[in-house]
Amino acid sequence: MRWWSLCLCALSAVSVVARSTALTHFGPIIGIVAQPVAKHGEYISASYVKWIEMAGGRVVPLPFNASIEHLEEILPQLNGVLFPGGEADPSVGARFIYDYVVRANDAGDFFPLWGTCLGFEWLVQITAQNMSALQPNFDSENISLPLQLTEAAATSRILAGASGSGVLSALESLPITMNSHHLGVEPEHFASFERLTSFFRVLATNVDRVGRPFVSMIEAVKYPIYGVQFHPEKNVFEHGIDEDGTPWEVVDHSYESILMGQHFANFFVNEARRSQHRFKDSRKQTAALIYNYQTSTALGPEMVEAYIFKHDHGIHYWRLP
């Protein structure tokens, strides 16, 4: 009896250890901020969700106008936040999220933030505390470009490991970064804001169709905050076709571009794995995940799939005091 009892205890202990280890390897949960569409709706392009899932993460949608109370409750249960592309000015919630990320990391609570296209622009505006940190009239809609890496790129976190995989050489030599923006920030203009130069390192720049330069990639010096002006998710997941059968956008879908998209997804989700945040209630976690929502093709062909949410409140943009 005693031998069997010891065996059962040992098996139970192994089971507990295995279960504990498995729990620590659950995919990190990333909050993606929805973007306003029409008067009473918000959306998240499914390509961002797939981009996170491709790297082993999971997604919780965050309303564009999420209340501060909701954000205070949900952010300590997430492992990172993504500001996606879109067309809106930063929301009050976006500013709160940014401040939360800075405070959390200052307190030793690792929590990453990623901005793509509009999300990159939000990072610039919020960090500079100046809406005019962005400049208009760039001719960089629907164009794929190679990157012009700066000296800082050689010691960056975001590009670590990109050389051995061939991603770095592809980024420099091939037109694989998809740009879809008319706002941007010239390197000289960026350098004129002390808040920006002390907070971020510029890792890459680019030029639009008329040769006007703009910043393409930034990385915070002290914090796990990253921004790209281009769309790494589009290379892998956006295949929109116009009515005449031609591609909706000039997105490169080559093998090299897929590796590039995967590299950035893997990097960000791996950063999120360092976060110790967990949902307090597994049922609430299940209810919060984007698996509970269906995708729609209503916003195609610009977005092959999108999650569309309805709301009955106004749009509240962040403004300087």
C-alpha positions, 0 to 999 in steps of 0.5 A, a space after each residue: 500500500 505504501 509503495 502505491 501511495 508513494 507512486 501516486 504522490 509522485 505522479 500527482 506531483 509530476 502532474 502539478 509541475 507539468 500543468 504549472 509549466 504548461 500554464 506558463 507557456 500559454 500564448 500571450 494575450 495582446 490587446 488590439 485597439 479597434 478603430 472607428 468606422 462610420 458613426 456607430 461602429 469600430 473595426 479591427 482588421 483580421 490581418 492584425 489578429 492573424 499576425 499575432 496568432 501566427 507568432 503564438 499569441 492571442 487577441 483581446 479587442 480593446 474598444 477605441 473609446 474604452 473607458 478608463 475603468 475598463 482599461 484599468 481592469 483589463 491591462 493588468 491581465 494582458 501581456 501587451 498592446 498593439 496600436 494598429 493602422 487606421 485613420 483616427 487621431 489618438 483616443 483618450 484610451 490610447 493616451 492612457 494605454 501609453 502612460 500605463 505602459 511607461 508606468 508599468 515598465 518603470 515599476 519593473 512590470 514588463 509590458 510591451 507596446 507596438 504601433 503599426 502605421 497609424 499606431 506608429 503615428 500615435 506613438 510619435 504624437 503622444 511622445 512628442 505631446 504635439 499633434 504637429 509632430 506629424 507632417 502631411 502630404 507624403 506621397 507614400 500611399 500604396 507603395 512598397 519600399 526597401 528600408 534605409 537602415 540607420 547606424 542605430 539599427 545594428 544594435 537594436 532589439 527589434 532587428 536582433 537575429 534578423 541578419 542570420 535569417 536573411 530578413 535584414 538583407 531583404 529589408 535593405 535590398 527588396 521593396 517589401 515594406 508596404 506603406 499606406 500613409 500620407 502623414 509621416 515625419 521627416 527625420 529632421 522634423 523628428 530630430 527637432 523634438 527633444 521628447 522624441 530624440 530622448 525617448 526613441 532611436 530611429 532605426 530606419 528611414 525611407 523616401 516617398 515617390 517624390 524623394 521626401 524622406 520619412 522615419 520608418 522604424 523606431 524603438 524606445 531607448 528605455 522601454 519595450 515600445 516599437 513602431 513601424 510606419 509600414 505594414 508587416 501584417 499585410 505581406 502575409 495576410 492581405 490579398 485584396 482583389 479589385 473588381 477588375 481582378 488586379 491586386 487592391 494594393 501593391 503588397 509583396 507576397 514573396 518568400 522574403 516578405 513573408 519572413 519579414 512579416 513573421 520576424 516582426 510578429 515573432 519579435 513582438 509576441 516574444 516580448 509579450 511572453 516576458 510579461 507576467 500578467 494573467 487573467 484572474 478568472 479563466 471564464 472572463 479570459 475566454 469571454 474576452 478573447 476575439 474568438 467570440 466574434 465573427 469576421 466580415 468581408 464588408 470592408 473588402 477589398 481593402 481588408 480581406 477580413 475584419 471584425 466589426 463592432 457596434 457601439 452607441 457612444 461618441 468618439 472621444 479623441 485625445 487632445 493636449 490640455 
